[in-house]
Amino acid sequence: MMSSRRGLFIVFEGCDRTGKSTQVKLLAEVLAGKGHKTDTIAFPKRTTATGKLLDGYLKESTNLDDHAVHLLFSANRWQEAHAIRQAVAQHTTVICDRYAYSGVAFSAAKSLDFTWCQQPDKGLPEPDLVFYMSASPEVLNARDGFGAERYEKVEYQAKVRTNYERFAALESDSGRWVNVDSARSIDDVHRDILSVVLDAMSREHGELGKLWSK
């Protein structure tokens, strides 16, 4: 039975090939089966004007300044900010594959200032839950498809992982950051995620906050 409560905004974060997309799909299917309105989104959204530029960059067909790339990723998220807030207010749970945390983690891994990287995304919809899918770079390197895009290099992903761990420390008291060992089986990971989500759905939530605005 569908709840009258607002929807949740749920984000999946982590290095490349940690199983984020698989868990987004599984969670959306199960929640829909339980009668909850759900929608999924993945960033960057490659069908938009900014997304097309980023798609070319990620596939290494174009080169751009690191600062410009970071701002394009942020603009890509801002293009969807209103739609996310609107969907959640209309009782739809939005499940997101990558968000602003990725923007900071990946850009700061290129030696851009961590705090500077946060600034363009201040004020975006604040997630209710962030599932950080963690796995060692060595585990990721062994997974099918690793290395297909620009950022899929073991040394670089290790730096990205360090930045995610910085977020984990910063968010330790927020109540929304959930560390997930993605080296486990898909079913075990899904079971743990679903338990956390269903618990969150059982509680009342106020209006979505603004990211990094406190």
HELIX and SHEET records of a PDB file:
HELIX    1   1 LYS A   20  GLY A   33  1                                  14    
HELIX    2   2 ALA A   49  LEU A   58  1                                  10    
HELIX    3   3 ASP A   66  ALA A   89  1                                  24    
HELIX    4   4 ALA A  100  ALA A  108  1                                   9    
HELIX    5   5 PHE A  114  GLN A  118  1                                   5    
HELIX    6   6 GLN A  119  ASP A  121  5                                   3    
HELIX    7   7 PRO A  137  ASN A  141  1                                   5    
HELIX    8   8 VAL A  154  LEU A  170  1                                  17    
HELIX    9   9 ILE A  186  MET A  201  1                                  16    
SHEET    1   A 5 LYS A  37  ALA A  42  0                                        
SHEET    2   A 5 THR A  92  ASP A  97  1                                        
SHEET    3   A 5 PHE A   9  GLY A  14  1                                        
SHEET    4   A 5 LEU A 129  SER A 134  1                                        
SHEET    5   A 5 TRP A 177  ASP A 181  1                                        
END                                                                             
